[in-house]
Amino acid sequence: MAVLGVSLALLIWFVVLFFVSIWKQIYSSWRLPPGPFPLPIIGNIFNLDINNIPKSFTKLAKQYGPVFTIYVGPRRIVVLHGYKVVKEALLDLKNEFAGRADIPSFEAHQDSGIIFSNSETWRDTRRFSLMVLRDYGMGKKSNEERIQKEAQFLLEALRKTNSQPFDPTFILGGAPFNVISDILFHKRLDYSDKTCQRLLHMYNENFYLLSTPWLQLYNNVGSFLRYLPGSHCRVLKNISEAKQYVSEQIKEHQELLDINNPQDFTDCLLIQMEKDKKNKKKGFDLENVTVTVADLLFAGTETTSTTLRYGLLILLKYPKVEEKLHEEIDRVIGSERMPSMKDKVNMPYMEAVVHEIQRFINLVPSNLPHIMNQDIQFRGYFIPKGTTVYPTLDSILWDSKEFPNPEQFDPGHFLNENGKFKYSDYFKAFSAGKRVCVGEGLARMELFLFLTIILQHFNLKSLVSSEEIDTSPVVVGFGSIPPVYKLCLIPRTEI
């Protein structure tokens, strides 16, 4: 009898908790943007295609409008979908929407650095980092010079493929890795170096895993899944190992530091750290320096590397586009001279192709999650402090009014009727506002120069017919991941 009483009491308790949970959700949603009714504990999981959450956001926006609310597990998310609403949030209300939501996969980075941090020192860290990056991009050795110098090593590695089929992933990854490594550490590694290969493999693996369904769940309900086995363990291990590499570089820099003659970005941060210690200012400490550098090394390598790799696959799919690019390169640059950024003004088709590649691949479709650091009234709705916000980038890059047939690759999206490059304010591949990518200028330069230099020296050859090439991403989540493929590079001197 006593056992029956206890069981009945537990049942009543769970029923009460169930209805309290429902009541809280109903009460808290009265002033929130509209959205599907969430189930207790699991939220709106059944309203989402976990294999392609960005696509689910697009579907829900058609039903609930450009500002809507969903729940992934216990996490409340407000999604901003469309040019006007994203622009209003990130540019018109850039301070209010500048917070960074918690991303459990990057827990090792979350209280420091410039990408995943939401700490009180984040703004000062970002401001100082941007200033130093600007100086090292315009000083004794410009970023253009760095890229042109690295391009020679890239060409050498590509020639060694001897026109045979190869996977371009890690050769293309080595080029942007060494450019950002030179800025951060005044150092480059050979593409075959074990450390270089290990870092590139970890970055590539993480970008893929972060986009899989399991990691999409983990990054929203991480506290529940943290102790379960799964691919999140691999991601956390890779991030820790990459951070350890950066930590070792920083220790070397500390031993050789000359405060009157900084050699690179890391030296500048260490000098600022000593100043902050002396002035008892809460700013740079060793952890913040380490995470800031680790953020830049990962972001400066993997995003550009993936875009280059995806770009070559697209050109294999559209050989007529490649042919037009060869014609423009031959006309403007020729075969001997190294391409430079001054050439861009005379190469509207290349400029259009680079933009269209970034638009079409939609590399980070939902953007990195923001968080409201304060209550806010937005478009007639109440968004409370602590709410995760996704200002989606795919909703802008694939806007059918700005880019007719957005699902089609078409450089004409960025060309006017006279064949000149046409700027579009809808091009927000690097996000916008206070959280815009700090390496945007460097990435734009790398994409233009590396693609131009590769096509100046090589013709692309596919192993299958262009009709058989599928450019659809293999996984869509944190990023849009291109399929693995092989190609041949035929030296143009042999044509």
Buried (B, 14 or more C-beta within 10 A) or exposed (E): EEEEEEEEEEEEEEEEEEEEBBEEBEEEBEEBBEBBEBBBEEBBBEBBEBEBBBBBBBEBBEEBBBBBBBBBBBBBBBBBBBBEBBBBBBBEBBEBBBBBBBBBBBBBBBBBBBBBBBBEBBBBBBEBBEEBBEEBBEEEBBBBEBBBBBBEBBBEBBEEBEBEEBEBBBBBBBBBBBBBBBBBBBBBBEBEEEEBBBBBBBBBBBBBBBBBBBBBBBBBBBEEBBEEEBBBEBBBEBBEEBBEBBBEBBEEBBEEBEEEEBBBBBBBBBBBBEEBEEEEEEBBEBBBBBBBBBBBBBBBBBBBBBBBBBBBBBBBBBBEBBEBBBEBBEEBBEEEEBBBBEBBEEBBBBBBBBBBBBBBBBBBBBBBBBBBBEEBEBBEBBBBEBBBBBBBBBBBBBBEEBBEEBEEBBBBBBBEEEEEBBEBEBBBBBBBBBBBBBBEBBBBBBBBBBBBBBBBBBBBEBEEEEEEBEBEBEBBBBBBBBBEBEBBBBBBEEE
